[in-house]
Structures are given as structure tokens and as C-alpha cells.
Amino acid sequence: MAWWRRKKQPLEQTSESNKVSVPRGLWTKCDACGEITYTAEFVQNLRVCPVCSHHHVMPTKERIAAMLDPESWQPLDLELRSGDPLGFRDQAAYSDRVAKADRSVGPTDAFTAGFGRIDGLDVSAGFFVFEYMGGSMGSVVGEKVTRVFERALERKIPAVIFSASGGARMQEGILSLMQMAKTSAARGRLRTAGIPYISVCLHPTTGGVAASFAMLGDVILAEPRALVGFAGPRVVQQTIGQELPPGFQRAEFLLEHGMLDRIVGRLELREQLGLMLRLLAGAPAKAVAALPAAPTG
């Protein structure tokens, strides 16, 4: 019988119990090249695309675990909380925004500070929490950053800060801008004492953070393609009325123009930090296991 005369048979109905569903979040698609990677492997690779090496946003907890020696992190200043000295309100009250961020991220504000170890060396470390109101720097963040430097000075250990911020927190007005001077002064006391400070600029590092301590390190590092600058490229272009060069304010552009010391990929960052800290602190080099002797004869 010709195929056009055959009677169509109804498709077999698939029961709900026979359906195969893929769990949400099992796969991750790269924002740059579109490659789809098993999420567990993607996270294990520190959220760096295995195909194009694009660095995706990394949660702060994962970054702390990746950058510091295991079981060495001791968070401090957990009692500090943002106030609302100006009674600021836009679409919502500032106090409500802080409460919402506390519920979704945790009561860390936009910066977490404490002690840890990198390659066996004690450090006073700080990590911006970009998930918390875009890592904006208010009075609490400024105080925590200042304490990172002060504890480094007190203990005579290096300071390391990982910056990722949209800049000063507008809801605190002039009080947030004052943190630029406060943190820079604390960093200056550390420099006078000859204690190393390494600044790591993540994507993005902008506004008052970039205009203060983030660019005052003895060594300034950045992840690939990180946006680092005071105002964003769109604002700069509108202000000067000129076309900006390709890659303006990206880490590669800043390195070429002498504003960064080195661009280091996330997978190598911890190792490079350990090496630089030992060089700056005058610590002995880490022992390297002897290679087996070459066969003779």
C-alpha cells in the first residue's frame, strides 16, 4: 500500500511517570562563547569557561574557599551593621534595601574581612561581596576595609583585598565618599611601616573603590577582562563627547597603560599570590620536592 493511503496511527501517549526531566541548574551556558558545561565541573573550574577561558561571576563564598588555604578563614567584624543616618529614600527606604540584602545574601554588608592564610602565610584579608547591593561602599564597608589595614599593621602581616564594587553607596551621601579618604589614610600608615599590600581588582572595580585603596597596592593585579575605572565607559564617552578606544577600562587596556602590574587568571591567582607575598614579605621560598634522578647508562 502506498504511504499516502496508509491510515495514521495515533501517537502513543507518554504518561507523566515516563517523562525524563533535566534538573534545573544541571548545565551552565558560557556568556561569551555559548559552550554548555556540566555545572559541577564548571564550579570546580572556578567558574572559568573550559573552552574560551571567560571568567564568570563568582560568589564570594566560593572565592574565599578558592583563594585561601583550607580551614584558614576567620571572619571578623560580623557585628557591624549599616545604619540610615540620612533617612534616605528613593523608590524604597534605604533601611528596607539593607534588610532585603541581609535576607538574600546575609548580614555581611558588601565586604567581609578577617584573617586567613595564602600558601601558608598569614594575611589580613578582605573580600567585597558584590551580591550585596553591588558591592557599594558605605560607612560599614569603609570601616571594615580600614580594619583590614589596621590589623595587618598590628600583626605585621601582609594585607590582601579582592575588590568588586560599583563604587560609593549613594544612600549614605557624603558619609560614603568620606570612606575614600579614611581607607586611603589607613593604607598610607601600612605603607609607612613597610608592610606589603596586594590589591586584586575583579570585575567590576569602579567608582570610589577604584579611586582609593584598590589602586594603591604595592602590587595591583586584575582578572582577565575585568572592568576597572572611576566612571563607566558610557559616562566617560558622554562627558568628553568622543569615541573611546577598543577595550577602554578593561584590564588589558589598563595593563598596557601602566595602571596594573599584572593580569592573572583565576585558576593561577592563588599560586601567584603566594609567590608574590613571599617575595614582598621576604619569606623563604616554598620547598619543592626533589625530582627523581635521571636513569644512567
C-alpha positions as CSV (number, residue, x, y, z in Angstrom):
1,M,0.0,0.0,0.0
2,A,1.3,3.4,-0.9
3,W,2.4,5.5,2.0
4,W,-0.2,8.3,1.4
5,R,-3.0,5.8,1.7
6,R,-1.9,4.3,5.0
7,K,-4.1,5.1,8.0
8,K,-2.4,7.3,10.5
9,Q,-1.9,5.6,13.8
10,P,-2.3,7.8,16.9
11,L,1.0,8.6,18.7
12,E,1.5,6.6,21.8
13,Q,0.7,8.8,24.8
14,T,3.5,9.2,27.2
15,S,2.5,9.1,30.9
16,E,3.8,11.7,33.3
17,S,5.7,8.9,35.1
18,N,7.7,8.1,31.9
19,K,8.8,11.6,31.3
20,V,12.5,12.3,31.8
21,S,13.2,15.8,33.2
22,V,16.5,17.5,33.5
23,P,17.1,19.1,36.9
24,R,17.3,22.9,36.8
25,G,20.9,24.1,37.1
26,L,22.5,20.9,35.9
27,W,24.1,22.7,32.9
28,T,25.7,26.2,32.6
29,K,26.0,28.1,29.3
30,C,29.0,30.3,28.8
31,D,28.1,34.0,28.4
32,A,30.9,34.5,25.9
33,C,31.1,31.5,23.6
34,G,27.9,29.7,24.4
35,E,29.6,26.5,25.4
36,I,27.4,24.3,27.7
37,T,29.2,22.8,30.6
38,Y,28.2,20.5,33.4
39,T,27.6,22.8,36.3
40,A,29.5,20.7,38.8
41,E,32.6,20.7,36.6
42,F,32.1,24.5,35.8
43,V,32.1,25.3,39.6
44,Q,35.1,23.0,40.1
45,N,36.9,25.0,37.4
46,L,36.3,28.2,39.5
47,R,33.6,29.3,37.0
48,V,36.0,29.8,34.2
49,C,34.8,28.5,30.8
50,P,36.9,25.5,29.9
51,V,36.7,26.4,26.2
52,C,37.2,30.2,25.9
53,S,38.5,30.9,29.5
54,H,35.8,33.6,30.1
55,H,35.7,34.5,33.8
56,H,32.1,34.4,35.0
57,V,30.8,36.0,38.2
58,M,32.0,34.0,41.3
59,P,30.1,34.0,44.6
60,T,32.1,35.4,47.4
61,K,32.0,32.2,49.5
62,E,33.4,30.3,46.6
63,R,36.1,32.9,46.1
64,I,37.2,32.7,49.7
65,A,37.5,29.0,49.5
66,A,39.5,29.2,46.3
67,M,41.9,31.9,47.3
68,L,42.7,30.9,50.9
69,D,44.3,27.8,52.4
70,P,41.6,25.3,53.6
71,E,40.2,25.8,57.0
72,S,42.2,29.0,57.5
73,W,39.5,31.7,57.1
74,Q,38.5,33.5,60.3
75,P,35.8,36.2,59.6
76,L,35.7,39.2,61.8
77,D,33.6,42.4,62.3
78,L,30.4,40.4,61.9
79,E,28.6,42.7,64.4
80,L,28.9,45.8,62.1
81,R,25.6,46.8,60.5
82,S,24.6,49.7,58.2
83,G,22.6,52.5,59.7
84,D,20.4,55.0,57.9
85,P,21.9,58.4,59.1
86,L,20.3,60.4,56.3
87,G,16.8,58.7,56.3
88,F,17.3,58.2,52.6
89,R,14.5,57.1,50.4
90,D,14.1,56.7,46.6
91,Q,11.8,54.0,45.2
92,A,12.2,52.3,48.6
93,A,13.6,53.3,52.0
94,Y,17.3,52.6,52.5
95,S,16.6,50.6,55.6
96,D,14.3,48.4,53.6
97,R,17.0,47.8,51.0
98,V,19.5,46.8,53.6
99,A,17.1,44.4,55.2
100,K,16.3,42.8,51.9
101,A,20.0,42.4,51.2
102,D,20.5,40.9,54.6
103,R,17.8,38.3,53.9
104,S,19.1,37.3,50.4
105,V,22.8,37.4,51.0
106,G,23.4,37.5,54.7
107,P,24.3,40.2,57.3
108,T,27.8,40.7,56.0
109,D,27.2,44.1,54.3
110,A,29.1,44.4,51.0
111,F,32.5,43.4,52.5
112,T,33.8,40.6,54.6
113,A,37.1,40.8,56.4
114,G,39.2,38.6,58.6
115,F,42.4,36.5,58.9
116,G,43.5,33.7,56.6
117,R,46.5,32.1,55.1
118,I,47.7,32.0,51.5
119,D,50.4,29.4,50.7
120,G,50.9,29.0,54.5
121,L,51.5,32.8,55.1
122,D,49.2,34.6,57.5
123,V,47.3,37.6,55.9
124,S,44.8,40.2,56.8
125,A,42.3,39.7,54.0
126,G,39.1,41.3,52.7
127,F,36.6,40.4,50.1
128,F,33.9,42.6,48.5
129,V,30.5,40.9,48.4
130,F,29.2,42.1,45.1
131,E,25.9,40.2,45.7
132,Y,25.2,42.7,48.4
133,M,23.9,46.0,46.8
134,G,26.5,45.8,44.1
135,G,29.4,45.8,46.5
136,S,28.8,49.5,47.2
137,M,31.0,51.2,49.8
138,G,29.2,52.8,52.7
139,S,30.3,53.5,56.2
140,V,30.4,49.9,57.3
141,V,32.5,48.8,54.2
142,G,34.9,51.7,54.8
143,E,35.3,50.7,58.4
144,K,35.9,47.1,57.6
145,V,38.5,47.9,54.9
146,T,40.3,50.2,57.4
147,R,40.4,47.4,59.9
148,V,42.0,45.1,57.4
149,F,44.9,47.5,57.1
150,E,45.0,48.2,60.9
151,R,45.1,44.5,61.7
152,A,47.8,44.0,59.2
153,L,49.8,46.8,60.8
154,E,49.2,45.4,64.3
155,R,50.3,41.9,63.5
156,K,52.9,42.9,60.9
157,I,51.4,40.6,58.3
158,P,50.5,41.4,54.6
159,A,47.1,42.7,53.6
160,V,45.2,41.4,50.6
161,I,41.9,42.9,49.3
162,F,39.8,41.5,46.5
163,S,37.7,44.4,45.1
164,A,34.4,44.2,43.2
165,S,32.3,47.2,43.6
166,G,30.1,49.7,41.8
167,G,31.5,52.5,43.9
168,A,30.3,54.6,46.9
169,R,26.9,53.9,48.3
170,M,24.6,56.8,47.2
171,Q,22.2,56.2,50.0
172,E,24.8,57.4,52.5
173,G,25.8,60.5,50.6
174,I,28.9,62.4,51.8
175,L,29.4,59.8,54.5
176,S,30.2,57.1,51.9
177,L,32.6,59.5,50.0
178,M,34.5,60.1,53.2
179,Q,35.4,56.4,53.2
180,M,37.8,57.0,50.3
181,A,40.0,59.3,52.5
182,K,39.6,57.1,55.5
183,T,40.7,53.9,53.8
184,S,43.5,55.6,51.9
185,A,44.9,57.1,55.1
186,A,44.9,53.6,56.7
187,R,46.7,52.2,53.7
188,G,49.2,55.0,53.9
189,R,50.1,54.0,57.5
190,L,50.7,50.5,56.3
191,R,53.0,51.7,53.5
192,T,55.0,53.8,56.0
193,A,55.5,50.7,58.1
194,G,56.8,48.8,55.1
195,I,54.1,46.1,55.3
196,P,53.0,44.6,51.9
197,Y,49.5,45.2,50.5
198,I,48.3,43.4,47.3
199,S,45.2,44.7,45.6
200,V,43.2,42.3,43.3
201,C,40.7,44.1,41.0
202,L,37.8,41.9,40.0
203,H,35.0,42.6,37.6
204,P,33.9,45.4,38.1
205,T,36.0,47.6,40.3
206,T,34.7,51.1,39.8
207,G,33.8,54.4,41.5
208,G,35.2,55.4,44.9
209,V,36.8,52.0,45.4
210,A,38.8,52.2,42.3
211,A,39.6,55.9,43.1
212,S,41.1,54.9,46.5
213,F,42.6,51.8,48.1
214,A,42.0,49.5,45.1
215,M,44.7,51.3,43.1
216,L,47.1,51.9,46.0
217,G,48.5,48.4,46.3
218,D,52.2,47.6,46.3
219,V,51.2,45.1,43.6
220,I,47.9,45.6,41.7
221,L,46.5,42.5,40.0
222,A,43.4,42.0,37.9
223,E,41.4,39.1,36.4
224,P,41.2,39.0,32.6
225,R,38.7,41.4,31.0
226,A,37.8,43.0,34.4
227,L,36.3,46.5,34.1
228,V,38.4,48.8,36.3
229,G,37.9,52.6,36.4
230,F,36.2,55.5,38.1
231,A,33.2,56.2,35.9
232,G,31.9,53.7,33.4
233,P,32.8,53.9,29.7
234,R,29.3,55.2,28.7
235,V,29.5,58.0,31.2
236,V,33.1,58.9,30.1
237,Q,32.1,58.9,26.4
238,Q,29.1,61.1,27.0
239,T,31.2,63.5,29.1
240,I,34.0,64.0,26.7
241,G,31.9,63.6,23.5
242,Q,34.5,61.3,21.9
243,E,34.6,57.7,20.7
244,L,36.6,55.6,23.2
245,P,39.3,53.2,22.1
246,P,38.5,49.5,21.9
247,G,38.7,47.7,25.3
248,F,38.7,51.0,27.2
249,Q,39.0,50.5,31.0
250,R,39.3,46.7,30.6
251,A,42.2,45.1,32.5
252,E,44.2,44.6,29.3
253,F,43.9,48.3,28.4
254,L,45.0,49.3,31.9
255,L,48.0,47.0,31.9
256,E,49.1,48.4,28.6
257,H,48.9,51.9,30.0
258,G,50.7,51.1,33.2
259,M,47.9,51.1,35.7
260,L,48.1,47.4,36.6
261,D,51.1,45.3,37.4
262,R,49.8,42.0,36.0
263,I,46.7,40.2,34.8
264,V,46.3,36.8,36.4
265,G,43.7,34.2,35.5
266,R,41.6,32.9,38.4
267,L,43.0,29.4,38.1
268,E,46.5,30.6,38.7
269,L,45.7,33.5,41.1
270,R,46.2,31.8,44.4
271,E,49.5,30.4,43.4
272,Q,50.7,33.8,42.1
273,L,49.5,35.5,45.3
274,G,51.5,33.1,47.4
275,L,54.6,33.7,45.3
276,M,54.3,37.5,45.5
277,L,53.6,37.5,49.2
278,R,56.7,35.5,49.9
279,L,58.8,37.9,47.7
280,L,57.3,41.0,49.3
281,A,57.5,39.7,52.9
282,G,60.9,38.2,52.5
283,A,59.6,34.8,53.5
284,P,61.6,31.7,52.5
285,A,60.6,30.1,49.2
286,K,58.3,27.1,49.5
287,A,60.2,23.8,49.4
288,V,60.0,21.9,46.1
289,A,60.1,18.2,46.1
290,A,63.3,16.8,44.5
291,L,62.8,15.3,41.1
292,P,63.8,11.6,40.7
293,A,67.3,11.1,39.4
294,A,67.6,10.5,35.6
295,P,68.5,6.9,34.7
296,T,72.1,6.3,33.8
297,G,73.6,4.0,31.3
